[in-house]
Amino acid sequence: MRRMERTPLRIAALVSLLASCASGGAERRAADPAMPPKIAVEDLSIPSRAPGIRLFVRNKRVDGAPVAKDKILLFVHGATYPAETSFDLPLGGMSWMDFLAGHGWDVYLVDVRGYGRSTRPPEMDEPPDRHPPIVSTDDAVQDVGAAVDFIRARRSVERVTLLGWSWGTTIMGAYTAQNPDRVAKLVLYAPQWIRSAATPSLVTGEGAYRAVSMTSAKDRWLKGVAEDKRKDLIPAGWFEQWAEATLATDPVGSRQSPPVLRAPNGVIQDGRVYWSSGRPYYDPAGITVPTLVVHAEWDQDLPTPLAQAVFSRLTAAPYRRFVEIGEGTHTVLMERNRMQLFREVQLFLDEAPAR
């Protein structure tokens, strides 16, 4: 386990730097040519491999700089919340995408169908009990494949680094096992694995999709955190900023009273068919690229033994690493210790060689 350090002055300086790069940078650079360039943002809509499905993709990189062929990364989200408000919400003035772009990476995120600004299947326009669960892990792997192929063609590269969170680790892990020639490195943040009776899922739902309130989201977020630790875990205003941005990605659910976020239930069905039934969706032994497993101490959604089980099965990876972040939950990427997560992942990403 890696020893963690807190360096608040350096963190504050980086937040200030990236925030200034993202807005008003041109005028400042004219006065000070030594100032780092701003971060460019591009929102895209690309076709999936399924008819009628389009996927929302965002790209961030240093504006005007050449793309480093070995520094291209794609994020994918978990079971409930979209990628945009997970990886590109400027909490404290900076998102994880900003952090990566500021380190010279060409960074992408994708929402699979049914999430965020990607196409929502027509079943989501009807009451959920009229249809079985929609958007399976098979569908999500297909959508990630479309995004990877788009990036590879756009940047004329063979391989892209992949980072998945929660359900996203299953999507990225399965894709990597199936397509090792298209992946440079893999980061599994809070991975899924086979559950025992002692580790019940915190995500439930029947029908095509489920409606998640922000009250239930916060209750789930803080589950298992000691009362005396809760008040300092999420910096003031961060949850409210995240909740507002997340609800805004669902124009239908956000108009309900109380407002909700609609999320497809295919992942819940897959949890019953695979993880809760003792069957893994994919085999980590099939992953043949360098892999980082990163986890947080207080994660009640996917507790530490699950992450350790995945790590122990990465037997074909050229090298592998396990890092646990202290005093963080499943959502540590939006908590006070998130910079530990960002730095540990960055260290792994910047190491050479990639394979």
Salt bridges, closest charged atoms under 4 A:
GLU5 OE2 - ARG3 NH2 2.81
GLU42 OE1 - ARG61 NH1 3.69
GLU42 OE1 - ARG154 NH2 2.56
ASP43 OD1 - ARG58 NE 2.62
ASP43 OD2 - ARG117 NH2 3.44
ASP63 OD2 - LYS38 NZ 3.99
GLU84 OE2 - ARG58 NH2 3.26
GLU84 OE2 - ARG117 NH2 3.25
ASP88 OD2 - ARG58 NH1 2.85
ASP88 OD1 - LYS60 NZ 2.89
ASP98 OD1 - LYS60 NZ 2.66
ASP106 OD2 - ARG155 NE 2.78
GLU126 OE1 - ARG130 NH1 3.70
GLU126 OE1 - HIS131 NE2 3.28
ASP139 OD1 - ARG113 NH1 3.82
ASP143 OD1 - ARG113 NH2 2.69
ASP149 OD2 - ARG49 NH2 2.73
ASP149 OD1 - ARG152 NH1 3.26
ASP149 OD1 - ARG182 NH1 3.00
GLU158 OE1 - ARG152 NH2 3.70
GLU206 OE2 - ARG272 NH1 3.65
GLU227 OE2 - ARG230 NH1 3.82
ASP232 OD2 - LYS231 NZ 3.16
ASP250 OD1 - ARG262 NH2 2.80
ASP299 OD2 - HIS295 NE2 3.79
ASP299 OD2 - HIS330 ND1 2.78
ASP301 OD2 - ARG220 NH2 2.47
GLU324 OE1 - HIS295 ND1 3.20
GLU327 OE1 - ARG6 NH2 3.80
GLU327 OE2 - LYS229 NZ 3.22
GLU327 OE1 - ARG336 NH2 2.56
GLU344 OE1 - ARG2 NE 2.32
GLU351 OE2 - ARG321 NH1 3.00
